[in-house]
Amino acid sequence: MMTAFNGHLTVLQSLSPPDGTTRYVNQVVEGAPDAVTMRFFSWRTALLGRYDVFHVHWPELLIRAPRPLKARLRRGALYALLLRAKLQRIPIVRTAHNMTPHEAAGHDAETRALDALDARTALVIRLNPTTPVEPESRAVTILHGHYRDRFSGMPRPDSVTGRILYFGLIRPYKGVETLLQVFRALPRPDLTLRIVGRPSSGLGEIISTETARDARISSVLRFVSDEELVIEVGGAELVVLPYREMHNSGVLLVALSLDRPVLVPSTASNRALSEEVGPDWIYLYEGDLTPEILLGTLERMRAAGPRPRPQLSGRDWKTLGLQSYHTYLRALQLTGRTVAAGRSIR
């Protein structure tokens, strides 16, 4: 039997509940229209709870576990969830945050499970227009939101000349070790490097060692509050994100939301964002980061002088929430469930 909706939906997000910070889920929930009720992930809810749409983020996180037996059980639960979705015609919508998982699992069982999830996915939300989706008919482009509203009213210091900042979760693919090596190769006492964020295993020790060797380097190796984050980013002259893989980055949007220029690798998505926000906010480099690239960027940035704020219109979370709502309705229609006429949702 087809179910008719009056415009109000319950969406199960494959994420933990909001915690009041800049985590992606917080902004998704705050931007959702009143017509959407959000539920948050547990296997019990996914397998037994009531919801109209399942919205998946970082699908590999659903089935990974430190012990092989637990990972196997989670893969089995995912297959059961996919069977439920098929039988009850619950559409799956997935946001493509990355091209591929940042840390590969290294075995075929995970790949098969993720392929099965992809096969059952009705629509794929891409956060920038450069993300390939096959077939293209499944693609919906909903941009990553900015954080200007989130940071509004928080004290922000003036930038400190010569201060270079890396911030965000510190993971192997993000190239922090390269940034440390490049910075230490610069014999410039007028430059400082600040590293802020929670490191994954082993990286904290590397950063602490480099900090002890060079008085110009300092770090805060933990998760920081939004208020602390605004102070850290506000104090930077240049943010450097030397990721080895970079497709979508909330950290990049945080820096731009706080009007701080950023040096990032030249990728299709970063080039598109650079054109969108306007000149002299995103500086791009090819290949590996070098001391010459870092110094040259500082010179170009200082020569640019004052410029208008980064152009981020169309990236407010209310607009994006409404776009997501219409994507859910379309996914329901694709699975054969009708949407009854109701009041306009704005």
One Martini backbone bead per residue (centre of mass of N, CA, C, O) as a GRO file, in nm:
protein
  346
    1MET     BB    1   0.096   0.036   0.023
    2MET     BB    2   0.054   0.359  -0.015
    3THR     BB    3   0.191   0.658   0.120
    4ALA     BB    4   0.060   0.959   0.237
    5PHE     BB    5   0.172   1.293   0.248
    6ASN     BB    6   0.150   1.624   0.421
    7GLY     BB    7   0.478   1.718   0.445
    8HIS     BB    8   0.555   1.532   0.688
    9LEU     BB    9   0.873   1.422   0.826
   10THR     BB   10   1.086   1.140   0.902
   11VAL     BB   11   1.438   1.151   0.979
   12LEU     BB   12   1.715   0.939   0.958
   13GLN     BB   13   2.020   0.986   1.092
   14SER     BB   14   2.370   0.874   1.065
   15LEU     BB   15   2.381   1.026   1.353
   16SER     BB   16   2.446   1.195   1.614
   17PRO     BB   17   2.354   1.413   1.817
   18PRO     BB   18   2.360   1.718   1.897
   19ASP     BB   19   2.616   1.957   2.073
   20GLY     BB   20   2.643   2.277   1.987
   21THR     BB   21   2.826   2.286   1.739
   22THR     BB   22   3.002   2.257   1.416
   23ARG     BB   23   2.878   2.020   1.347
   24TYR     BB   24   2.702   1.911   1.087
   25VAL     BB   25   2.441   1.821   1.241
   26ASN     BB   26   2.371   2.092   1.370
   27GLN     BB   27   2.305   2.244   1.103
   28VAL     BB   28   2.095   2.053   0.988
   29VAL     BB   29   1.888   2.087   1.219
   30GLU     BB   30   1.866   2.401   1.225
   31GLY     BB   31   1.776   2.408   0.902
   32ALA     BB   32   1.524   2.267   0.940
   33PRO     BB   33   1.214   2.237   0.883
   34ASP     BB   34   0.914   2.181   1.046
   35ALA     BB   35   0.845   1.924   0.852
   36VAL     BB   36   1.099   1.806   1.010
   37THR     BB   37   1.189   1.506   1.174
   38MET     BB   38   1.449   1.411   1.383
   39ARG     BB   39   1.663   1.130   1.386
   40PHE     BB   40   1.895   0.913   1.557
   41PHE     BB   41   2.144   0.685   1.565
   42SER     BB   42   2.053   0.340   1.584
   43TRP     BB   43   2.003   0.014   1.537
   44ARG     BB   44   1.724   0.000   1.658
   45THR     BB   45   1.598   0.230   1.496
   46ALA     BB   46   1.672   0.126   1.210
   47LEU     BB   47   1.513  -0.162   1.249
   48LEU     BB   48   1.238  -0.053   1.439
   49GLY     BB   49   1.177   0.218   1.366
   50ARG     BB   50   1.020   0.528   1.276
   51TYR     BB   51   1.047   0.624   0.926
   52ASP     BB   52   1.083   0.773   0.594
   53VAL     BB   53   1.398   0.849   0.600
   54PHE     BB   54   1.738   0.771   0.505
   55HIS     BB   55   2.032   0.950   0.614
   56VAL     BB   56   2.357   0.936   0.480
   57HIS     BB   57   2.680   0.946   0.647
   58TRP     BB   58   2.953   0.806   0.629
   59PRO     BB   59   2.900   0.480   0.586
   60GLU     BB   60   3.154   0.337   0.711
   61LEU     BB   61   3.075   0.407   1.016
   62LEU     BB   62   2.849   0.188   1.050
   63ILE     BB   63   3.073  -0.081   1.012
   64ARG     BB   64   3.290   0.000   1.194
   65ALA     BB   65   3.542  -0.173   1.401
   66PRO     BB   66   3.793  -0.283   1.615
   67ARG     BB   67   3.642  -0.559   1.583
   68PRO     BB   68   3.567  -0.807   1.367
   69LEU     BB   69   3.298  -0.907   1.488
   70LYS     BB   70   3.156  -0.631   1.503
   71ALA     BB   71   3.178  -0.569   1.202
   72ARG     BB   72   3.014  -0.812   1.109
   73LEU     BB   73   2.752  -0.736   1.257
   74ARG     BB   74   2.713  -0.463   1.112
   75ARG     BB   75   2.686  -0.574   0.830
   76GLY     BB   76   2.436  -0.742   0.890
   77ALA     BB   77   2.260  -0.500   0.977
   78LEU     BB   78   2.270  -0.356   0.705
   79TYR     BB   79   2.128  -0.572   0.538
   80ALA     BB   80   1.867  -0.557   0.706
   81LEU     BB   81   1.809  -0.261   0.644
   82LEU     BB   82   1.788  -0.292   0.335
   83LEU     BB   83   1.549  -0.484   0.343
   84ARG     BB   84   1.355  -0.297   0.483
   85ALA     BB   85   1.364  -0.069   0.275
   86LYS     BB   86   1.249  -0.239   0.045
   87LEU     BB   87   0.978  -0.344   0.173
   88GLN     BB   88   0.897  -0.031   0.288
   89ARG     BB   89   0.993   0.202   0.112
   90ILE     BB   90   1.271   0.332   0.217
   91PRO     BB   91   1.450   0.589   0.150
   92ILE     BB   92   1.783   0.664   0.037
   93VAL     BB   93   2.004   0.919   0.147
   94ARG     BB   94   2.318   1.061   0.031
   95THR     BB   95   2.607   1.215   0.146
   96ALA     BB   96   2.895   1.331  -0.038
   97HIS     BB   97   3.175   1.410   0.129
   98ASN     BB   98   3.337   1.192  -0.032
   99MET     BB   99   3.477   1.000  -0.268
  100THR     BB  100   3.629   0.842  -0.040
  101PRO     BB  101   3.748   0.694   0.208
  102HIS     BB  102   4.012   0.802   0.391
  103GLU     BB  103   4.015   0.515   0.534
  104ALA     BB  104   4.091   0.219   0.449
  105ALA     BB  105   3.993  -0.109   0.519
  106GLY     BB  106   4.124  -0.370   0.345
  107HIS     BB  107   3.841  -0.511   0.258
  108ASP     BB  108   3.572  -0.663   0.086
  109ALA     BB  109   3.328  -0.657   0.283
  110GLU     BB  110   3.290  -0.352   0.292
  111THR     BB  111   3.257  -0.298  -0.008
  112ARG     BB  112   3.000  -0.469  -0.044
  113ALA     BB  113   2.824  -0.314   0.159
  114LEU     BB  114   2.850  -0.032   0.021
  115ASP     BB  115   2.739  -0.122  -0.252
  116ALA     BB  116   2.458  -0.200  -0.145
  117LEU     BB  117   2.385   0.081  -0.048
  118ASP     BB  118   2.414   0.226  -0.319
  119ALA     BB  119   2.195   0.056  -0.470
  120ARG     BB  120   1.963   0.177  -0.253
  121THR     BB  121   2.009   0.464  -0.351
  122ALA     BB  122   1.823   0.728  -0.466
  123LEU     BB  123   2.001   0.980  -0.354
  124VAL     BB  124   2.269   1.225  -0.415
  125ILE     BB  125   2.441   1.446  -0.219
  126ARG     BB  126   2.619   1.725  -0.322
  127LEU     BB  127   2.852   1.986  -0.210
  128ASN     BB  128   2.948   1.993  -0.513
  129PRO     BB  129   2.961   2.008  -0.870
  130THR     BB  130   3.227   1.797  -0.891
  131THR     BB  131   3.073   1.551  -0.808
  132PRO     BB  132   3.052   1.232  -0.894
  133VAL     BB  133   2.752   1.070  -1.033
  134GLU     BB  134   2.609   0.737  -1.052
  135PRO     BB  135   2.390   0.847  -1.195
  136GLU     BB  136   2.312   1.174  -1.259
  137SER     BB  137   2.004   1.144  -1.174
  138ARG     BB  138   2.090   1.118  -0.853
  139ALA     BB  139   2.172   1.413  -0.840
  140VAL     BB  140   2.222   1.660  -0.569
  141THR     BB  141   2.281   2.004  -0.517
  142ILE     BB  142   2.415   2.089  -0.185
  143LEU     BB  143   2.565   2.306  -0.020
  144HIS     BB  144   2.785   2.404   0.196
  145GLY     BB  145   2.773   2.565   0.480
  146HIS     BB  146   2.796   2.827   0.675
  147TYR     BB  147   2.917   3.015   1.002
  148ARG     BB  148   2.816   3.304   1.067
  149ASP     BB  149   2.578   3.259   1.261
  150ARG     BB  150   2.725   3.089   1.472
  151PHE     BB  151   2.954   3.335   1.529
  152SER     BB  152   2.772   3.539   1.616
  153GLY     BB  153   2.902   3.742   1.886
  154MET     BB  154   3.182   3.641   1.891
  155PRO     BB  155   3.484   3.695   1.987
  156ARG     BB  156   3.729   3.865   1.764
  157PRO     BB  157   4.034   3.893   1.672
  158ASP     BB  158   4.298   4.010   1.545
  159SER     BB  159   4.535   3.962   1.339
  160VAL     BB  160   4.857   3.807   1.329
  161THR     BB  161   5.147   3.869   1.216
  162GLY     BB  162   5.268   3.554   1.094
  163ARG     BB  163   5.023   3.370   1.150
  164ILE     BB  164   4.991   3.022   1.131
  165LEU     BB  165   4.712   2.793   1.057
  166TYR     BB  166   4.598   2.490   1.200
  167PHE     BB  167   4.273   2.320   1.185
  168GLY     BB  168   4.135   2.044   1.326
  169LEU     BB  169   4.133   1.744   1.256
  170ILE     BB  170   4.405   1.506   1.304
  171ARG     BB  171   4.500   1.342   1.012
  172PRO     BB  172   4.694   1.179   0.793
  173TYR     BB  173   4.567   1.321   0.519
  174LYS     BB  174   4.630   1.639   0.622
  175GLY     BB  175   4.954   1.713   0.639
  176VAL     BB  176   5.103   1.814   0.906
  177GLU     BB  177   5.393   1.717   0.871
  178THR     BB  178   5.453   1.893   0.626
  179LEU     BB  179   5.408   2.166   0.760
  180LEU     BB  180   5.632   2.137   0.968
  181GLN     BB  181   5.868   2.108   0.768
  182VAL     BB  182   5.824   2.371   0.613
  183PHE     BB  183   5.843   2.567   0.848
  184ARG     BB  184   6.131   2.481   0.959
  185ALA     BB  185   6.266   2.582   0.675
  186LEU     BB  186   6.206   2.869   0.796
  187PRO     BB  187   6.420   3.152   0.872
  188ARG     BB  188   6.163   3.302   1.051
  189PRO     BB  189   6.095   3.490   1.337
  190ASP     BB  190   5.810   3.627   1.226
  191LEU     BB  191   5.703   3.333   1.238
  192THR     BB  192   5.410   3.131   1.310
  193LEU     BB  193   5.281   2.817   1.447
  194ARG     BB  194   4.944   2.684   1.463
  195ILE     BB  195   4.795   2.398   1.635
  196VAL     BB  196   4.445   2.286   1.614
  197GLY     BB  197   4.349   1.980   1.764
  198ARG     BB  198   4.255   1.647   1.731
  199PRO     BB  199   4.446   1.370   1.739
  200SER     BB  200   4.551   1.099   1.614
  201SER     BB  201   4.732   0.839   1.631
  202GLY     BB  202   5.070   0.975   1.686
  203LEU     BB  203   5.049   1.286   1.608
  204GLY     BB  204   5.086   1.422   1.884
  205GLU     BB  205   5.386   1.346   1.921
  206ILE     BB  206   5.496   1.488   1.673
  207ILE     BB  207   5.405   1.774   1.748
  208SER     BB  208   5.545   1.793   2.027
  209THR     BB  209   5.832   1.760   1.919
  210GLU     BB  210   5.833   2.011   1.732
  211THR     BB  211   5.766   2.217   1.952
  212ALA     BB  212   6.032   2.165   2.120
  213ARG     BB  213   6.229   2.255   1.876
  214ASP     BB  214   6.023   2.512   1.818
  215ALA     BB  215   5.922   2.822   1.941
  216ARG     BB  216   5.718   2.896   1.695
  217ILE     BB  217   5.562   2.645   1.797
  218SER     BB  218   5.213   2.570   1.859
  219SER     BB  219   4.957   2.395   2.070
  220VAL     BB  220   4.614   2.237   2.059
  221LEU     BB  221   4.540   1.895   2.159
  222ARG     BB  222   4.211   1.950   2.107
  223PHE     BB  223   3.897   2.006   2.154
  224VAL     BB  224   3.729   2.301   2.070
  225SER     BB  225   3.548   2.552   2.113
  226ASP     BB  226   3.391   2.792   1.942
  227GLU     BB  227   3.519   3.027   2.095
  228GLU     BB  228   3.811   2.932   2.055
  229LEU     BB  229   3.806   2.912   1.749
  230VAL     BB  230   3.761   3.212   1.687
  231ILE     BB  231   4.026   3.304   1.816
  232GLU     BB  232   4.223   3.137   1.647
  233VAL     BB  233   4.131   3.230   1.363
  234GLY     BB  234   4.138   3.538   1.411
  235GLY     BB  235   4.466   3.532   1.470
  236ALA     BB  236   4.511   3.473   1.178
  237GLU     BB  237   4.661   3.531   0.866
  238LEU     BB  238   4.692   3.213   0.787
  239VAL     BB  239   4.545   2.933   0.644
  240VAL     BB  240   4.655   2.582   0.651
  241LEU     BB  241   4.560   2.300   0.416
  242PRO     BB  242   4.762   2.008   0.343
  243TYR     BB  243   4.599   1.805   0.191
  244ARG     BB  244   4.595   1.500   0.017
  245GLU     BB  245   4.278   1.518   0.055
  246MET     BB  246   4.030   1.729  -0.131
  247HIS     BB  247   3.675   1.816  -0.149
  248ASN     BB  248   3.548   1.860   0.139
  249SER     BB  249   3.535   2.151   0.380
  250GLY     BB  250   3.451   2.279   0.683
  251VAL     BB  251   3.709   2.430   0.759
  252LEU     BB  252   3.714   2.621   0.518
  253LEU     BB  253   3.436   2.753   0.589
  254VAL     BB  254   3.520   2.865   0.860
  255ALA     BB  255   3.741   3.058   0.764
  256LEU     BB  256   3.558   3.222   0.569
  257SER     BB  257   3.346   3.306   0.785
  258LEU     BB  258   3.612   3.463   0.933
  259ASP     BB  259   3.792   3.610   0.719
  260ARG     BB  260   4.015   3.387   0.618
  261PRO     BB  261   4.274   3.298   0.456
  262VAL     BB  262   4.358   3.019   0.223
  263LEU     BB  263   4.568   2.728   0.193
  264VAL     BB  264   4.535   2.501  -0.088
  265PRO     BB  265   4.481   2.265  -0.285
  266SER     BB  266   4.445   2.192  -0.626
  267THR     BB  267   4.109   2.146  -0.690
  268ALA     BB  268   3.808   2.136  -0.823
  269SER     BB  269   3.656   2.235  -0.567
  270ASN     BB  270   3.851   2.471  -0.491
  271ARG     BB  271   3.822   2.626  -0.754
  272ALA     BB  272   3.519   2.675  -0.737
  273LEU     BB  273   3.524   2.826  -0.463
  274SER     BB  274   3.714   3.054  -0.547
  275GLU     BB  275   3.518   3.176  -0.758
  276GLU     BB  276   3.283   3.229  -0.560
  277VAL     BB  277   3.427   3.415  -0.322
  278GLY     BB  278   3.676   3.536  -0.449
  279PRO     BB  279   3.951   3.711  -0.439
  280ASP     BB  280   4.198   3.647  -0.196
  281TRP     BB  281   4.106   3.367  -0.020
  282ILE     BB  282   4.204   3.140  -0.222
  283TYR     BB  283   4.498   2.948  -0.221
  284LEU     BB  284   4.677   2.773  -0.472
  285TYR     BB  285   4.839   2.446  -0.510
  286GLU     BB  286   5.080   2.244  -0.656
  287GLY     BB  287   5.141   1.967  -0.519
  288ASP     BB  288   5.370   2.024  -0.292
  289LEU     BB  289   5.446   2.168  -0.015
  290THR     BB  290   5.644   2.469   0.026
  291PRO     BB  291   5.827   2.731   0.129
  292GLU     BB  292   5.773   2.902  -0.128
  293ILE     BB  293   5.466   2.887  -0.121
  294LEU     BB  294   5.423   3.013   0.157
  295LEU     BB  295   5.568   3.284   0.109
  296GLY     BB  296   5.419   3.367  -0.152
  297THR     BB  297   5.139   3.385  -0.021
  298LEU     BB  298   5.196   3.606   0.183
  299GLU     BB  299   5.271   3.819  -0.027
  300ARG     BB  300   5.004   3.819  -0.190
  301MET     BB  301   4.814   3.883   0.044
  302ARG     BB  302   4.943   4.155   0.128
  303ALA     BB  303   4.912   4.289  -0.158
  304ALA     BB  304   4.595   4.287  -0.175
  305GLY     BB  305   4.455   4.371   0.067
  306PRO     BB  306   4.166   4.494   0.083
  307ARG     BB  307   3.846   4.311   0.082
  308PRO     BB  308   3.583   4.160   0.035
  309ARG     BB  309   3.396   3.943   0.147
  310PRO     BB  310   3.313   3.644   0.123
  311GLN     BB  311   3.112   3.469  -0.098
  312LEU     BB  312   2.809   3.304   0.074
  313SER     BB  313   2.570   3.293  -0.079
  314GLY     BB  314   2.344   3.019  -0.042
  315ARG     BB  315   2.478   2.896   0.258
  316ASP     BB  316   2.243   2.880   0.427
  317TRP     BB  317   2.074   2.648   0.629
  318LYS     BB  318   1.781   2.707   0.550
  319THR     BB  319   1.810   2.666   0.249
  320LEU     BB  320   1.932   2.378   0.269
  321GLY     BB  321   1.695   2.251   0.425
  322LEU     BB  322   1.486   2.287   0.200
  323GLN     BB  323   1.638   2.123  -0.011
  324SER     BB  324   1.632   1.859   0.150
  325TYR     BB  325   1.329   1.827   0.171
  326HIS     BB  326   1.281   1.799  -0.140
  327THR     BB  327   1.459   1.547  -0.161
  328TYR     BB  328   1.285   1.362   0.013
  329LEU     BB  329   1.031   1.377  -0.162
  330ARG     BB  330   1.162   1.261  -0.416
  331ALA     BB  331   1.246   0.989  -0.293
  332LEU     BB  332   0.962   0.892  -0.231
  333GLN     BB  333   0.862   0.892  -0.524
  334LEU     BB  334   1.080   0.684  -0.631
  335THR     BB  335   0.946   0.454  -0.425
  336GLY     BB  336   0.614   0.500  -0.452
  337ARG     BB  337   0.550   0.746  -0.272
  338THR     BB  338   0.319   0.971  -0.180
  339VAL     BB  339   0.246   1.331  -0.196
  340ALA     BB  340   0.053   1.531  -0.047
  341ALA     BB  341  -0.117   1.800  -0.041
  342GLY     BB  342  -0.003   2.105   0.108
  343ARG     BB  343   0.151   2.316   0.268
  344SER     BB  344   0.374   2.552   0.241
  345ILE     BB  345   0.731   2.529   0.255
  346ARG     BB  346   0.970   2.790   0.405
   0.00000   0.00000   0.00000
